[in-house]
Amino acid sequence: MSSAATDRRVIIFALGGTIAMSASPTGGVAPALSAEQLIAAIPGLADNDIAVEVVDFRQMPGASLKITDITALADAIRQRLTEEIDGAVVTQGTDTIEETAYLLDLLHTAPQPVVVTGAMRNPTLAGADGPANLLAAIQTAVHPRSRGQGCLVVLGDEIHAARRVRKTHTTSPATFQSPNGGPLGYIVEGRPRLLNQLPRRAAVPAAPGDDIRVAIITMALGDDGTTLQAVGDHVDGIVVAGLGAGHVPAQVVPLLEALADKIPVVLASRTGGGSTLQTTYGFPGSERDLISRGLIPAGYLDPVKARILLLTLLAANCDRSAITAAFGAEGGYRDTETWPWPTDPDKDN
């Protein structure tokens, strides 16, 4: 804990990732830096008058994190986030931030924000962005308007909602974007400026484990369903990353209908922006046709977000009706009252 005499306090959970990497004896870089070392590398942190507590929670690349790592993190945050703490910050690899942040968002119910950040340039490179991103995340975590917003993602001086943000480029520091709605705000002169806020939060009552399997199957030109046939009997649910607004080749339709009779099959779009449609197109393999055959539209949720939501719903033993209602609420095409459980359970009034 820093020695700053202040009422503003934040706790940082370090998971590894590029932000914590240094040169490896075998070549390249690998996670090595502790949370204390990450804090020590931030210029001007002491000038912010924020007390910081650190927890070295994991030390691994983002691609190696498991569902149970994040559910354990959610439990640890719940236990450590007392009333005296203004918010939590998570540092991790950027490969999976769009998934881990959304899972944390669904599991986190306290009013204090959880802010996830990382880096695109490791500390051995010129212009490493880790210290600036971590400072911005800390500043966002203690800001009063961040309360009640669940899990946020802060990189490149932008503040994003976990349910919207996506990694869109392999190497650019500006990789994180929110195609549907844009950032919630920005860091300007060291202060968060939230230009808009989320109207609601949604939480699930059960955490998924690594034993629940949901596959993402991406449709492509001329797809004959071979991949669907190969995985259909080995998963608990499927997210179809459909063409355009939620379309598939006509020859795949009978297979999808048969699968939807046995397990939840969610229809998302592979485009990365916009909502799946429901009533516009009527040809075989269109969104209208697939929904009539039992597929569940994802709305604005992209395929990886839809997978995370379906994992949590299956962990909560939801039936098809509840799964459909939950996707309608989170996907933005039904009233939020269709969410199967109470929303905003601990949000400040």
N, C-alpha and C positions, 0 to 999 in steps of 0.2 A: 504494500500500500504506500502511495506517495505521502509525503509529510505535509502536503498543502493544507492550510486551515481553511476549509470550505464546506459548505452544505451540499455541494454537488458531487455525487459519487457514481462511479461506473465500474462494473466488473467485466473483465475481458477473458474470454475463453479461446485459447489458441489451439487450432487443429492441424497446423502445418501449412502445406501449400507453397506456392511460389513466393509469397510474401515472407516466408521463413526459410528460404533455401540459401545454401552456400555451396561452394565448389565441392564436388565429390571426388574422392581418391580414384574412383574408377572412370571418371569423366563426366561432363555435364554438371548439373546441380541437383541437389536433393534436400528435403526438409531437414533442418538442423538447428535453427535459431529458436531460443526459448521466448516465451511471452515477455519476460523482463528485457531481453535483448531487443525485441521489437519496440518496446516502449522507449528504451534508451536511445533509439535511433530517430525519434521524432523531435525535430527542432521546434522550440517554442511551446512544448506541452505545458511546462510549468507556468507559463504566462496565462494559461487559460483558467487557472485556479480550480482544477478538477482533480479530486482524489481518485486514484486508479488502483484497483485490486486485480491481480492476474491469476489465471488458472491454466496450467499446461495440461490440456485435456487429451489431445491426441498429437501425434507427430507423423503425418503421412500426406501424400499427394491427394488432391481432391478426387482423382479418379478411383482411388482405392477405398474411399469412405463407403460404409454400408448403411442400410436403413437403420439398423440397430445402433450404430454410432450416433446417429442424429436423434433417435428417440432417447438414448441415454443422455445426450447433451440437453435435450428438452427437460428431462428430469433434474439434471444438475442445475440448470438455470432456475427451475421452479423452486428448488431447495435454497439456493443462494440469493435469490432476488427478494430481499426483505424490503420493508417500507423505507428503510434508510438509503436504499440504492435507487438511483434515478433511472438506470437502464443497463442493459447488457450489450456487449459487443462480441462478435464471433469473427475470428480471422481464419481463413481456410483457402484452399486452392480454388481457382475460379472455374475449373472444369465443370463442377457440379453445383455451383452456387444457386443457379436458377431452380434446382430441385430441392436442395437442402433448405434453402430459405423458405420455400413454399411449405415444406413439411413442418418446419418450425412454426410457421404462421398458423397452420392448422392445429398444432398441439399447444400453442402458447395462449394462455387466457388472461394473464395479469395485465394491468394497464401500462406498466413500464414497457418501453419498446425493446425489441431485440434487433440489433443492427449488424448485418453481415457484411464483411468487406474482405478484400484480398489484394492481389497485385498482378499486373500483367508483365512487369519487368522485375526480374529478381534482383536482390541487393548487390550482385556482382556487376550489374550493368549500369552504364551512364543513364541518368534520368530515372532511376528506380522509383516507382510510384507508390510503393508500400507505405512509407511514413506519412505521406500526404493523405492517402486513403484512410489510414488508421486514425489520424488526427480528425479528419472529417467525420468518421464514424463515431468517435467519442463525442464530438461536439453535437452531433445529431441525437445521440443516445440520451444526453442530459437536457435537451431542449424541451420545454413544456408542451409544445404543439405536437411532439412525437408521441405523446402518451395516447393510448387508445388506438394506435395504428398497427399494432401487431408487430410483424417482422418486416423490416425495411432492408434494402440493399443500397449501400453507398460506395460508389467508386467514381473517380473522375469528377469530383465536386457535384455529382448528381445524386438525388435521393429518389429511389424507386420503390414501388410496392412489390412485395415478394410474389404476389399472385400474377403480376404483369411482366416482370423483367425477364429478359432473355440474353444469352451470350450470342452475339451475332458475327463475331470475327475471331479468327484464331490467335492473332497477335496484337491487334490494335488496342491501345489503352482506352479507346472509346467504344469498346466492344459491347458494353451492357446498355441495352435500350429497352424501352417499353413501347412496342408498336401500338398497343391498344390503350391509349390514354396519355402516354408520355410520362416524364418524371413527375413526382409529386412536388419536387422543389429542388433547390440548389444550395450549395455552400458559397456564400458571398462574403469576402473579407473576414473569413473565419466564423461566420454565423450562418446557421441553417435558415433558409427562407422557404417555408412550405407554402406554395401558391394554391394548393388544393389538398384535401384530405379524403381518405376513404370514407364512404358513407356508413359502412358496417364492417363487422368482423364475423368470421364463422370459425368455430372450433369443433373438433371431433372428440368423442369421449374415450377413444381407444387408440393406442399406438400400434402401428403395424410392426411385424417382425420380418426377418429375412426369409421365413418359410412361405410367405405369400408371394406368388409369382404372377406378375402382370407383364405381358409382352407388348411392345410397340411394333406394329407391322406397317411399313410404309408402302403405299401403293405406287406403282410405276407404269409407264407405258407398256401395254401388252401383258401385264401381270396375269398369270393363270392360276394363282392361288396355291402354288407349291409350298411356299413358306407358311402360309396359314395352315395347310394340311399337316405340315411337319410339327408345328407347335401346339395346335389346337387341343390335343389331348393331354398336354403337359403343363398347362397354366390354369390359374384361377380366374383370369380375366384378360381381355385384349383391348388395346387401344389401336384403332385403325387410323393411320395418318393418311387421310384421303386426298384425292386430287381436288384442286380448286376449293369450292365451298363445301366439300364433303361428298365426293364422287368416287366410284370405283369402276373398273372394267365390268361389263355385263356378265362375263363368264365367271366372275368371282361371287356374284350375288347368291346363288344357291348355297355355297359353302358358308358364307357369312350368316345367312338365315339359320342354317343348321347349328352353327356355333352359338348364335344368340339365343337359341332354345335351351342351351346347356349352361352357359356362363355369360356374365355381363360383357357386352361388346360395345365399346364407346367409339363414336365417330368424331374425329377431329380433322383439322386441315393441316397438310404438310407445309403450307405457304408461310407460316410464321406470323401472320397478321390477319386481323378480321375474324368474324364469327362464322361458324358453320351455318348454313341456311337450313330451313325446315320445310318450306312450301313452294319454292320457286320453280325447281326443275322436276319434271315428271317422267323422265326416261328410265329404263332399267339401269340400276346402278347409281341413280341420282339420290340426293339426300332425302327427298320425299319417299322414294321407293324403299330405301334402307331403313328409315325410321318406321315405316309401316311393317317392316319385317322384324322389328324388335331391337334395332340398334339405338343407342342413346346418344343424342347430339352433345358435343362438348361445349358448344357456344364459343366464347372467346378464349377458352383454355387451349393452349397449344398441346401437342401430344405428350411432352414430358411432364407438363403440369397435370394433364388429365390422368396420366399414370399414377402420379403421387396421390391425387384425390381418390382414385379408385382403390389404391392400396389401403388407404385409411378407412374407406367405407367398408371394404371387405373385412378388415380387422374388427370393425364394429358390428359385424354380422348383419349388415343391412340387406333387406330384400330388394328386388328389382324396383319396386315402387319408390322406396327411399333413395336408392341410387339415382334414379331418374330425377327425383325432386332436388337432390343435392346438386347434381350437375346443372339443373335449370337455374338454381340460385347462384352458384359460383360461376357458371358460364355466362350469366348476365342476360338470359332470355326468359326468366320467370321471376315473379315477385320473390323478394328475399324471404318472405314468410314460408316459402316451400322448403327451406333448410330444415332437415329432420330434427334438429336440436335447438335449444335456445341460443340465440346469437348474442354477442357482446356480453358474456356472463359477468365479467369483472370490469367492464369499461367504466371510466369516470363519467358521471352525469354532468 
